Amino acid sequence: MTSSKKAGSEPRPKKANSQRAGRLSSGRVTLSDVAKVAGVSSMTVSRAINRPETVTEQVQQIVKAAIDKTGYVPNLLAGGLASSRTRLIGAVVPTLSHMLFSGSIEAFNGRLAEEGYQVLLALSGYGQAADDNLVRTILSRCPEGILLTGTHHSKEVLAQLDNVNIPVIEGWDLSRQPLDMAVGFSHDEVGQAVARFLVAKNHDKLIVVGAQDERAIMRRDSFLRTLEELGVDDARHVDTPSPSTLEMGRESFAQLFEEGVRRAAIFCNSDWLAHGVIIEARERGLCVPEDIAVIGFGNLDFAAYSSPSLTSIHIDREAIGLHAANMFLKRLAGEEVEQTIVDVGFDIIERQSTQSVL
């Protein structure tokens, strides 16, 4: 037998909510509710949560049991505002899909967590407008510091930061005149070093393939400028969208192949692009590195194990995160940060993809 009534046309019977059984209020559970269940004062509950060392182990256990029973969620933000401490550190990064950022943030978060701080993370992508909105949102949460990606900021962001009195670190890039503190490496010097590295190996046809974000553009422009200074005046570049992918690397080399490129040294602004270039070159019957030499950027985990193994620019991403965290911790402890600009440098790790001379 079927019914012509539509699903949901009758009111649903109320279910007994066993998870909320025993709670003292149908609304948000309060500190007072926990105190009633624990049989102690609200002040004692507050101390057990915020300063457990000031109460006995027995009281801590009683309060914990009451919290578990009531489902109470401490409002740490409210408590932090009352004491001018939120123990939040904001961080704005473009993406976590690139290990340069994810590795740094993991180290950054781990070190801060050791000292009782939490990271409020925001992913901006590669658009300036997103940065403006995210910085405003993070600052509204009253963080005790903020980590920004790069050194180029809009007037809106600069105005927002000017209205707060908190430590600011610009990460992943270097500025000789940071807003406050900086930790990273010089993308301009990376481009110079790669150009000199390839020219020294007697490569005369040189190409750079890179995404259209500000850091990749800095490396590209420095690479091309240095080549011109070294007398290589026919270098070229192929631009891809951000973020870089293996597919873009394949498409970029397919374009170059159709234009007649059969022998060249190619600097890719990410290891994923480089891996794609290698795959496409070999798919079209060329040899790496005998015909096409390739160097990537980032020294991702697969670089040493691909075939051929990939020459790449190594950045100590964990060092960036740890330095940034320690700089914040010193400043927030009222200590002087002796070195406000930290250059972690970089290394060219040469492997099979560039080891033959054309």
SULJO-V379101 format. One record per pair of residues at least 12 apart in sequence whose C-alpha atoms are under 10 Angstrom apart, sorted by the first residue. I is the first residue (numbers start at 1). J is the second residue. If there is no record, write none. Layout:
# SULJO-V379101
i:I j:J
i:I j:J
This chain:
# SULJO-V379101
i:19 j:69
i:19 j:70
i:19 j:71
i:20 j:69
i:20 j:70
i:20 j:71
i:21 j:69
i:21 j:70
i:22 j:37
i:22 j:69
i:22 j:70
i:22 j:71
i:23 j:37
i:23 j:66
i:23 j:69
i:23 j:70
i:23 j:71
i:23 j:72
i:24 j:36
i:24 j:37
i:24 j:69
i:24 j:70
i:25 j:70
i:28 j:70
i:28 j:71
i:28 j:72
i:28 j:73
i:29 j:67
i:29 j:70
i:29 j:71
i:29 j:72
i:29 j:73
i:29 j:74
i:30 j:42
i:30 j:70
i:30 j:71
i:30 j:72
i:30 j:73
i:30 j:74
i:30 j:75
i:31 j:43
i:31 j:45
i:31 j:46
i:31 j:67
i:31 j:72
i:31 j:73
i:31 j:74
i:31 j:75
i:32 j:45
i:32 j:46
i:33 j:66
i:33 j:67
i:33 j:70
i:33 j:72
i:34 j:46
i:34 j:63
i:34 j:64
i:34 j:65
i:34 j:66
i:34 j:67
i:34 j:68
i:34 j:69
i:34 j:70
i:34 j:71
i:34 j:72
i:35 j:62
i:35 j:63
i:35 j:66
i:35 j:67
i:36 j:66
i:37 j:62
i:37 j:63
i:37 j:65
i:37 j:66
i:37 j:67
i:37 j:69
i:37 j:70
i:38 j:59
i:38 j:61
i:38 j:62
i:38 j:63
i:38 j:64
i:38 j:65
i:38 j:66
i:38 j:67
i:38 j:69
i:39 j:62
i:39 j:63
i:39 j:66
i:40 j:59
i:40 j:62
i:40 j:63
i:44 j:59
i:44 j:60
i:44 j:63
i:45 j:59
i:45 j:60
i:45 j:62
i:45 j:63
i:45 j:64
i:45 j:66
i:45 j:67
i:46 j:63
i:46 j:74
i:46 j:79
i:47 j:59
i:47 j:60
i:48 j:60
i:48 j:61
i:48 j:62
i:48 j:63
i:48 j:64
i:49 j:63
i:49 j:64
i:49 j:67
i:49 j:74
i:49 j:76
i:50 j:74
i:50 j:76
i:50 j:79
i:50 j:80
i:77 j:141
i:77 j:142
i:77 j:143
i:80 j:142
i:81 j:141
i:81 j:142
i:84 j:142
i:84 j:143
i:84 j:144
i:85 j:142
i:85 j:143
i:85 j:144
i:86 j:117
i:86 j:118
i:86 j:141
i:86 j:142
i:86 j:143
i:86 j:144
i:87 j:112
i:87 j:113
i:87 j:115
i:87 j:116
i:87 j:117
i:87 j:118
i:87 j:119
i:87 j:142
i:87 j:143
i:87 j:144
i:87 j:145
i:87 j:332
i:88 j:112
i:88 j:116
i:88 j:117
i:88 j:118
i:88 j:119
i:88 j:120
i:88 j:121
i:88 j:138
i:88 j:141
i:88 j:142
i:88 j:143
i:88 j:144
i:88 j:145
i:88 j:146
i:89 j:109
i:89 j:112
i:89 j:117
i:89 j:118
i:89 j:119
i:89 j:120
i:89 j:121
i:89 j:138
i:89 j:139
i:89 j:141
i:89 j:142
i:89 j:143
i:89 j:144
i:89 j:145
i:89 j:146
i:89 j:147
i:89 j:166
i:89 j:167
i:89 j:168
i:89 j:325
i:89 j:328
i:90 j:118
i:90 j:119
i:90 j:120
i:90 j:121
i:90 j:122
i:90 j:134
i:90 j:135
i:90 j:137
i:90 j:138
i:90 j:139
i:90 j:141
i:90 j:142
i:90 j:143
i:90 j:144
i:90 j:145
i:90 j:146
i:90 j:147
i:90 j:148
i:90 j:168
i:91 j:105
i:91 j:108
i:91 j:109
i:91 j:119
i:91 j:120
i:91 j:121
i:91 j:122
i:91 j:123
i:91 j:134
i:91 j:135
i:91 j:138
i:91 j:143
i:91 j:145
i:91 j:146
i:91 j:147
i:91 j:148
i:91 j:149
i:91 j:168
i:91 j:169
i:91 j:170
i:91 j:171
i:92 j:105
i:92 j:120
i:92 j:121
i:92 j:122
i:92 j:123
i:92 j:124
i:92 j:125
i:92 j:130
i:92 j:131
i:92 j:134
i:92 j:135
i:92 j:138
i:92 j:146
i:92 j:147
i:92 j:148
i:92 j:149
i:92 j:150
i:92 j:170
i:92 j:171
i:93 j:105
i:93 j:121
i:93 j:122
i:93 j:123
i:93 j:124
i:93 j:125
i:93 j:126
i:93 j:131
i:93 j:147
i:93 j:148
i:93 j:149
i:93 j:150
i:93 j:171
i:93 j:172
i:94 j:122
i:94 j:123
i:94 j:124
i:94 j:125
i:94 j:126
i:94 j:127
i:94 j:130
i:94 j:131
i:94 j:148
i:94 j:149
i:94 j:150
i:94 j:213
i:94 j:243
i:95 j:122
i:95 j:123
i:95 j:124
i:95 j:125
i:95 j:126
i:95 j:243
i:96 j:123
i:96 j:125
i:97 j:243
i:97 j:244
i:98 j:243
i:98 j:244
i:98 j:270
i:98 j:271
i:98 j:272
i:98 j:298
i:98 j:300
i:99 j:298
i:99 j:299
i:99 j:300
i:99 j:301
i:99 j:317
i:99 j:318
i:100 j:172
i:100 j:297
i:100 j:298
i:100 j:299
i:100 j:300
i:100 j:314
i:100 j:315
i:100 j:316
i:100 j:317
i:100 j:318
i:100 j:320
i:101 j:149
i:101 j:171
i:101 j:172
i:101 j:317
i:101 j:318
i:101 j:320
i:101 j:321
i:102 j:317
i:102 j:318
i:102 j:321
i:103 j:316
i:103 j:317
i:103 j:318
i:103 j:319
i:103 j:320
i:103 j:321
i:104 j:171
i:104 j:172
i:104 j:316
i:104 j:317
i:104 j:318
i:104 j:319
i:104 j:320
i:104 j:321
i:104 j:322
i:104 j:323
i:104 j:324
i:105 j:119
i:105 j:121
i:105 j:317
i:105 j:318
i:105 j:320
i:105 j:321
i:105 j:322
i:105 j:324
i:105 j:325
i:106 j:317
i:106 j:318
i:106 j:321
i:106 j:322
i:107 j:317
i:107 j:318
i:107 j:319
i:107 j:320
i:107 j:321
i:107 j:322
i:107 j:323
i:107 j:324
i:107 j:325
i:108 j:147
i:108 j:317
i:108 j:318
i:108 j:319
i:108 j:320
i:108 j:321
i:108 j:322
i:108 j:323
i:108 j:324
i:108 j:325
i:108 j:326
i:109 j:121
i:109 j:321
i:109 j:322
i:109 j:325
i:110 j:321
i:110 j:322
i:110 j:325
i:111 j:321
i:111 j:322
i:111 j:323
i:111 j:324
i:111 j:325
i:111 j:326
i:111 j:329
i:112 j:321
i:112 j:322
i:112 j:324
i:112 j:325
i:112 j:326
i:112 j:328
i:112 j:329
i:113 j:325
i:115 j:329
i:117 j:144
i:117 j:325
i:117 j:329
i:118 j:143
i:119 j:143
i:119 j:145
i:119 j:146
i:119 j:147
i:120 j:138
i:120 j:141
i:120 j:143
i:120 j:146
i:120 j:147
i:121 j:134
i:121 j:138
i:121 j:146
i:121 j:147
i:122 j:134
i:122 j:135
i:122 j:137
i:122 j:138
i:124 j:149
i:125 j:213
i:125 j:242
i:125 j:243
i:126 j:212
i:126 j:213
i:126 j:214
i:126 j:242
i:126 j:243
i:127 j:213
i:128 j:152
i:128 j:153
i:128 j:154
i:128 j:157
i:129 j:154
i:129 j:156
i:129 j:157
i:131 j:148
i:131 j:149
i:131 j:153
i:131 j:154
i:131 j:156
i:131 j:157
i:132 j:153
i:132 j:154
i:132 j:155
i:132 j:156
i:132 j:157
i:132 j:158
i:132 j:160
i:133 j:156
i:133 j:157
i:134 j:157
i:135 j:147
i:135 j:148
i:135 j:156
i:135 j:157
i:135 j:158
i:135 j:160
i:135 j:161
i:136 j:156
i:136 j:157
i:136 j:160
i:136 j:161
i:139 j:160
i:139 j:161
i:139 j:163
i:139 j:164
i:139 j:166
i:142 j:164
i:142 j:166
i:143 j:164
i:143 j:166
i:143 j:167
i:144 j:164
i:144 j:165
i:144 j:166
i:144 j:167
i:144 j:168
i:144 j:328
i:144 j:332
i:145 j:164
i:145 j:165
i:145 j:166
i:145 j:167
i:145 j:168
i:145 j:169
i:145 j:328
i:145 j:329
i:145 j:331
i:145 j:332
i:146 j:161
i:146 j:166
i:146 j:167
i:146 j:168
i:146 j:169
i:146 j:170
i:146 j:328
i:147 j:167
i:147 j:168
i:147 j:169
i:147 j:170
i:147 j:171
i:147 j:181
i:147 j:182
i:147 j:183
i:147 j:321
i:147 j:324
i:147 j:325
i:147 j:328
i:148 j:168
i:148 j:169
i:148 j:170
i:148 j:171
i:148 j:172
i:148 j:173
i:148 j:182
i:149 j:169
i:149 j:170
i:149 j:171
i:149 j:172
i:149 j:173
i:149 j:182
i:149 j:184
i:150 j:169
i:150 j:170
i:150 j:171
i:150 j:172
i:150 j:173
i:150 j:174
i:150 j:175
i:150 j:182
i:150 j:183
i:150 j:184
i:150 j:214
i:150 j:215
i:151 j:169
i:151 j:170
i:151 j:171
i:151 j:172
i:151 j:173
i:151 j:174
i:151 j:175
i:151 j:177
i:151 j:178
i:151 j:179
i:151 j:182
i:151 j:214
i:151 j:215
i:152 j:170
i:152 j:173
i:152 j:175
i:152 j:214
i:158 j:179
i:161 j:179
i:162 j:179
i:166 j:180
i:166 j:328
i:166 j:331
i:166 j:332
i:167 j:179
i:167 j:180
i:167 j:181
i:167 j:327
i:167 j:328
i:167 j:329
i:167 j:331
i:167 j:332
i:168 j:180
i:168 j:181
i:168 j:182
i:168 j:324
i:168 j:327
i:168 j:328
i:169 j:181
i:169 j:182
i:169 j:183
i:169 j:324
i:169 j:325
i:169 j:327
i:169 j:328
i:169 j:340
i:169 j:341
i:170 j:182
i:170 j:183
i:170 j:184
i:170 j:324
i:170 j:341
i:171 j:183
i:171 j:184
i:171 j:185
i:171 j:320
i:171 j:321
i:171 j:323
i:171 j:324
i:171 j:341
i:171 j:342
i:172 j:184
i:172 j:185
i:172 j:186
i:172 j:187
i:172 j:215
i:172 j:315
i:172 j:317
i:172 j:320
i:172 j:321
i:172 j:343
i:172 j:344
i:173 j:185
i:173 j:186
i:173 j:187
i:173 j:188
i:173 j:215
i:173 j:343
i:174 j:186
i:174 j:187
i:174 j:188
i:174 j:341
i:174 j:342
i:174 j:343
i:174 j:344
i:175 j:341
i:175 j:342
i:175 j:343
i:176 j:340
i:176 j:341
i:177 j:341
i:178 j:340
i:178 j:341
i:180 j:340
i:180 j:341
i:181 j:324
i:181 j:327
i:181 j:328
i:181 j:337
i:181 j:339
i:181 j:340
i:181 j:341
i:181 j:342
i:182 j:320
i:182 j:323
i:182 j:324
i:182 j:327
i:182 j:339
i:182 j:340
i:182 j:341
i:182 j:342
i:182 j:343
i:183 j:319
i:183 j:320
i:183 j:321
i:183 j:322
i:183 j:323
i:183 j:324
i:183 j:327
i:183 j:339
i:183 j:340
i:183 j:341
i:183 j:342
i:183 j:343
i:183 j:344
i:183 j:345
i:184 j:315
i:184 j:316
i:184 j:317
i:184 j:319
i:184 j:320
i:184 j:321
i:184 j:323
i:184 j:324
i:184 j:341
i:184 j:342
i:184 j:343
i:184 j:344
i:184 j:345
i:184 j:346
i:185 j:315
i:185 j:316
i:185 j:320
i:185 j:342
i:185 j:343
i:185 j:344
i:185 j:345
i:185 j:346
i:186 j:215
i:186 j:218
i:186 j:219
i:186 j:343
i:186 j:344
i:186 j:345
i:186 j:346
i:187 j:214
i:187 j:215
i:187 j:216
i:187 j:217
i:187 j:218
i:187 j:219
i:187 j:220
i:187 j:221
i:187 j:222
i:187 j:223
i:187 j:345
i:187 j:346
i:188 j:215
i:188 j:216
i:188 j:217
i:188 j:218
i:188 j:219
i:188 j:220
i:188 j:221
i:188 j:222
i:188 j:223
i:188 j:226
i:189 j:218
i:189 j:219
i:189 j:222
i:189 j:223
i:189 j:226
i:189 j:345
i:189 j:346
i:190 j:218
i:190 j:219
i:190 j:220
i:190 j:222
i:190 j:223
i:190 j:297
i:190 j:313
i:190 j:345
i:190 j:346
i:190 j:347
i:190 j:348
i:191 j:208
i:191 j:216
i:191 j:217
i:191 j:218
i:191 j:219
i:191 j:220
i:191 j:221
i:191 j:222
i:191 j:223
i:191 j:224
i:191 j:225
i:191 j:226
i:191 j:227
i:191 j:267
i:191 j:269
i:192 j:219
i:192 j:220
i:192 j:221
i:192 j:222
i:192 j:223
i:192 j:224
i:192 j:225
i:192 j:226
i:192 j:227
i:193 j:219
i:193 j:222
i:193 j:223
i:193 j:226
i:193 j:313
i:193 j:346
i:193 j:347
i:193 j:348
i:194 j:219
i:194 j:222
i:194 j:223
i:194 j:226
i:194 j:227
i:194 j:267
i:194 j:295
i:194 j:296
i:194 j:312
i:194 j:313
i:194 j:348
i:195 j:208
i:195 j:220
i:195 j:222
i:195 j:223
i:195 j:224
i:195 j:225
i:195 j:226
i:195 j:227
i:195 j:228
i:195 j:230
i:195 j:232
i:195 j:267
i:196 j:223
i:196 j:226
i:196 j:227
i:196 j:230
i:197 j:348
i:197 j:350
i:197 j:354
i:198 j:227
i:198 j:265
i:198 j:266
i:198 j:267
i:198 j:293
i:198 j:294
i:198 j:295
i:198 j:354
i:198 j:357
i:199 j:227
i:199 j:230
i:199 j:231
i:199 j:232
i:199 j:265
i:200 j:357
i:201 j:265
i:201 j:354
i:201 j:355
i:201 j:356
i:201 j:357
i:201 j:358
i:202 j:265
i:202 j:356
i:202 j:357
i:202 j:358
i:203 j:232
i:203 j:263
i:203 j:264
i:203 j:265
i:203 j:266
i:203 j:293
i:203 j:354
i:203 j:356
i:203 j:357
i:203 j:358
i:204 j:227
i:204 j:231
i:204 j:232
i:204 j:233
i:204 j:234
i:204 j:235
i:204 j:263
i:204 j:264
i:204 j:265
i:204 j:358
i:205 j:232
i:205 j:233
i:205 j:234
i:205 j:235
i:205 j:236
i:205 j:261
i:205 j:263
i:205 j:264
i:205 j:265
i:205 j:266
i:205 j:358
i:206 j:223
i:206 j:224
i:206 j:227
i:206 j:232
i:206 j:233
i:206 j:234
i:206 j:235
i:206 j:236
i:206 j:237
i:206 j:263
i:206 j:264
i:206 j:265
i:206 j:266
i:206 j:267
i:206 j:293
i:207 j:220
i:207 j:223
i:207 j:224
i:207 j:234
i:207 j:235
i:207 j:236
i:207 j:237
i:207 j:238
i:207 j:256
i:207 j:264
i:207 j:265
i:207 j:266
i:207 j:267
i:207 j:268
i:207 j:294
i:208 j:220
i:208 j:221
i:208 j:223
i:208 j:224
i:208 j:235
i:208 j:236
i:208 j:237
i:208 j:238
i:208 j:239
i:208 j:265
i:208 j:266
i:208 j:267
i:208 j:268
i:208 j:269
i:208 j:294
i:208 j:295
i:209 j:236
i:209 j:237
i:209 j:238
i:209 j:239
i:209 j:240
i:209 j:248
i:209 j:249
i:209 j:252
i:209 j:253
i:209 j:266
i:209 j:267
i:209 j:268
i:209 j:269
i:209 j:270
i:209 j:273
i:209 j:274
i:209 j:277
i:209 j:296
i:210 j:237
i:210 j:238
i:210 j:239
i:210 j:240
i:210 j:241
i:210 j:242
i:210 j:243
i:210 j:244
i:210 j:248
i:210 j:249
i:210 j:252
i:210 j:267
i:210 j:268
i:210 j:269
i:210 j:270
i:210 j:273
i:210 j:274
i:211 j:238
i:211 j:239
i:211 j:240
i:211 j:241
i:211 j:242
i:211 j:243
i:211 j:244
i:211 j:245
i:211 j:248
i:211 j:268
i:211 j:269
i:211 j:270
i:211 j:273
i:212 j:239
i:212 j:240
i:212 j:241
i:212 j:242
i:212 j:243
i:212 j:244
i:212 j:269
i:213 j:240
i:213 j:241
i:213 j:242
i:213 j:243
i:213 j:244
i:215 j:269
i:216 j:239
i:216 j:242
i:216 j:268
i:216 j:269
i:216 j:270
i:216 j:297
i:217 j:239
i:217 j:269
i:219 j:267
i:219 j:268
i:219 j:269
i:220 j:236
i:220 j:237
i:220 j:238
i:220 j:239
i:220 j:267
i:220 j:268
i:220 j:269
i:221 j:237
i:223 j:235
i:223 j:237
i:223 j:267
i:224 j:236
i:224 j:237
i:236 j:266
i:237 j:266
i:237 j:267
i:237 j:268
i:238 j:252
i:238 j:253
i:238 j:255
i:238 j:256
i:238 j:268
i:239 j:252
i:239 j:269
i:240 j:252
i:240 j:269
i:240 j:273
i:243 j:270
i:243 j:272
i:244 j:268
i:244 j:269
i:244 j:270
i:244 j:271
i:244 j:272
i:244 j:273
i:244 j:274
i:245 j:270
i:245 j:271
i:245 j:272
i:245 j:273
i:245 j:274
i:245 j:275
i:245 j:276
i:246 j:270
i:246 j:271
i:246 j:272
i:246 j:273
i:246 j:274
i:246 j:275
i:246 j:276
i:246 j:277
i:246 j:278
i:246 j:279
i:246 j:280
i:247 j:272
i:247 j:273
i:247 j:275
i:247 j:276
i:247 j:277
i:247 j:279
i:247 j:280
i:248 j:272
i:248 j:273
i:248 j:274
i:248 j:275
i:248 j:276
i:248 j:277
i:249 j:268
i:249 j:270
i:249 j:271
i:249 j:272
i:249 j:273
i:249 j:274
i:249 j:275
i:249 j:276
i:249 j:277
i:249 j:278
i:249 j:279
i:249 j:280
i:250 j:272
i:250 j:273
i:250 j:274
i:250 j:275
i:250 j:276
i:250 j:277
i:250 j:278
i:250 j:279
i:250 j:280
i:250 j:281
i:250 j:283
i:251 j:273
i:251 j:276
i:251 j:277
i:251 j:280
i:252 j:273
i:252 j:276
i:252 j:277
i:252 j:280
i:253 j:266
i:253 j:273
i:253 j:274
i:253 j:276
i:253 j:277
i:253 j:278
i:253 j:279
i:253 j:280
i:253 j:281
i:253 j:284
i:254 j:277
i:254 j:280
i:254 j:281
i:254 j:283
i:254 j:284
i:256 j:277
i:256 j:281
i:257 j:280
i:257 j:281
i:257 j:284
i:261 j:291
i:261 j:292
i:262 j:281
i:262 j:284
i:262 j:285
i:262 j:286
i:262 j:287
i:262 j:291
i:262 j:292
i:263 j:286
i:263 j:287
i:263 j:288
i:263 j:289
i:263 j:290
i:263 j:291
i:263 j:292
i:263 j:293
i:263 j:358
i:264 j:289
i:264 j:290
i:264 j:291
i:264 j:292
i:264 j:293
i:264 j:294
i:264 j:358
i:265 j:288
i:265 j:289
i:265 j:290
i:265 j:291
i:265 j:292
i:265 j:293
i:265 j:294
i:265 j:295
i:265 j:353
i:265 j:354
i:265 j:357
i:265 j:358
i:266 j:278
i:266 j:292
i:266 j:293
i:266 j:294
i:266 j:295
i:266 j:296
i:266 j:354
i:267 j:293
i:267 j:294
i:267 j:295
i:267 j:296
i:267 j:297
i:267 j:311
i:267 j:312
i:268 j:294
i:268 j:295
i:268 j:296
i:268 j:297
i:268 j:312
i:269 j:295
i:269 j:296
i:269 j:297
i:269 j:298
i:269 j:312
i:269 j:313
i:270 j:295
i:270 j:296
i:270 j:297
i:270 j:298
i:270 j:299
i:270 j:300
i:270 j:312
i:270 j:313
i:271 j:294
i:271 j:295
i:271 j:296
i:271 j:297
i:271 j:298
i:271 j:299
i:271 j:300
i:271 j:301
i:271 j:302
i:271 j:303
i:271 j:310
i:271 j:311
i:271 j:312
i:271 j:313
i:272 j:296
i:272 j:297
i:272 j:298
i:272 j:299
i:272 j:300
i:272 j:302
i:272 j:303
i:273 j:294
i:273 j:295
i:273 j:296
i:273 j:297
i:274 j:293
i:274 j:294
i:274 j:295
i:274 j:296
i:274 j:297
i:274 j:303
i:274 j:310
i:274 j:311
i:274 j:312
i:274 j:353
i:275 j:294
i:275 j:295
i:275 j:296
i:275 j:302
i:275 j:303
i:275 j:306
i:275 j:307
i:275 j:308
i:275 j:309
i:275 j:310
i:277 j:292
i:277 j:293
i:277 j:294
i:277 j:295
i:277 j:296
i:278 j:292
i:278 j:293
i:278 j:294
i:278 j:295
i:278 j:306
i:278 j:307
i:278 j:308
i:278 j:310
i:278 j:353
i:279 j:307
i:287 j:308
i:287 j:353
i:288 j:307
i:288 j:308
i:288 j:352
i:288 j:353
i:288 j:354
i:288 j:355
i:288 j:356
i:289 j:308
i:289 j:352
i:289 j:353
i:289 j:354
i:289 j:355
i:289 j:356
i:289 j:357
i:289 j:358
i:290 j:353
i:290 j:354
i:290 j:355
i:290 j:356
i:290 j:357
i:290 j:358
i:291 j:356
i:291 j:357
i:291 j:358
i:292 j:353
i:292 j:354
i:292 j:356
i:292 j:357
i:292 j:358
i:293 j:310
i:293 j:311
i:293 j:352
i:293 j:353
i:293 j:354
i:293 j:355
i:293 j:356
i:293 j:357
i:293 j:358
i:294 j:308
i:294 j:310
i:294 j:311
i:294 j:312
i:294 j:351
i:294 j:352
i:294 j:353
i:294 j:354
i:294 j:355
i:295 j:310
i:295 j:311
i:295 j:312
i:295 j:313
i:295 j:348
i:295 j:349
i:295 j:350
i:295 j:351
i:295 j:352
i:295 j:353
i:295 j:354
i:296 j:310
i:296 j:311
i:296 j:312
i:296 j:313
i:296 j:314
i:296 j:348
i:296 j:349
i:296 j:353
i:297 j:310
i:297 j:311
i:297 j:312
i:297 j:313
i:297 j:314
i:297 j:315
i:297 j:348
i:297 j:349
i:298 j:311
i:298 j:312
i:298 j:313
i:298 j:314
i:298 j:315
i:298 j:316
i:298 j:317
i:298 j:346
i:298 j:348
i:299 j:311
i:299 j:312
i:299 j:313
i:299 j:314
i:299 j:315
i:299 j:316
i:299 j:347
i:299 j:348
i:299 j:349
i:300 j:312
i:300 j:313
i:300 j:314
i:300 j:315
i:303 j:349
i:303 j:351
i:304 j:349
i:304 j:350
i:304 j:351
i:304 j:352
i:306 j:352
i:306 j:353
i:307 j:352
i:307 j:353
i:308 j:351
i:308 j:352
i:308 j:353
i:308 j:354
i:309 j:350
i:309 j:351
i:309 j:352
i:309 j:353
i:309 j:354
i:310 j:349
i:310 j:350
i:310 j:351
i:310 j:352
i:310 j:353
i:310 j:354
i:311 j:348
i:311 j:349
i:311 j:350
i:311 j:351
i:311 j:352
i:311 j:353
i:311 j:354
i:311 j:355
i:312 j:347
i:312 j:348
i:312 j:349
i:312 j:350
i:312 j:351
i:312 j:353
i:312 j:354
i:313 j:346
i:313 j:347
i:313 j:348
i:313 j:349
i:313 j:350
i:314 j:345
i:314 j:346
i:314 j:347
i:314 j:348
i:314 j:349
i:315 j:344
i:315 j:345
i:315 j:346
i:315 j:347
i:315 j:348
i:316 j:344
i:316 j:345
i:316 j:346
i:316 j:347
i:317 j:344
i:317 j:346
i:319 j:342
i:319 j:343
i:319 j:344
i:320 j:342
i:320 j:343
i:320 j:344
i:323 j:342
i:323 j:343
i:323 j:344
i:324 j:340
i:324 j:342
i:327 j:339
i:327 j:340
i:327 j:341
i:327 j:342
